[in-house]
Amino acid sequence: MASAPRPLVAGNWKMNGLKGSVGELSKIMSGCGELSRKADLMICPPTTLIAAFADAARGSQLQIGAQDCHAEPSGAFTGDVSAEMLADAGASAVIVGHSERRTLHNETDAQVRAKALAARRAGLIAIVCIGETRAEREAGQTLAVVGRQLEGSLPEGASGDNLVVAYEPVWAIGTGLTPTVDDVSKVHALIRQILVRNLGLTGDVTRIIYGGSVKPANATELLGIANVNGALIGGASLKAADFLGIAGVYGA
Ligand code: PEP
């Protein structure tokens, strides 16, 4: 059996942060040194801050990611940003298919897959988000929904080096609610199975991270579950102490 992949703890700042937020970033960077021996650490700020954050983080152990990209490399797409532009600004990864994009921008699995392919084309890691809504969970469809989204969003040529899958139950995002250990464990086991079936050996070392109301207080339990290889953190990543408190699970 392959050894467990190196964990990734990534913060999604969403539409939060101004130039002055580089101060919070510095606090995160100053706590990263020791922790980065055991896990990859990443902050995904809004697009406006990627270049400044990438400059500030140069030489540190903190990676900078983005929150979305267009599938095309360039062209007449007013207001959009390509994966190549994100790479040029200093990002090393991009989140695609976040539930807020799927819901508020009607993104489909096919579009998410095209964005993940664009990420690979630009040399970025694609963090592909999948997860069921509350209604789907209550209807007992969690595994079917997650399986369908993953199969539909998986890009060709994916490997442990260029793909991370984030399981984010929609009802757990920003609500303070979390699934049980048993629920997370079943979903991550299914994701692992699908990755191995589609990608072969590299599916075993592709990171599957959990997102949805991860906090310092529940991180030990959630990140200790089999096949949970890190976390995608929204609200709690905006404060250095909380982000480092969660990542600290891997330093303990
Ligand atoms: C997210 O939006 O990706 C997320 C996990 O948010 P939160 O941690 O705030 O639930």
Residues whose N, C-alpha, C, O or C-beta is under 5 A from the ligand:
A	BS01	PEP	N12 A172 I173 G174 T175 G211 G212 S213 V214 L232 I233 G234 G235 A236
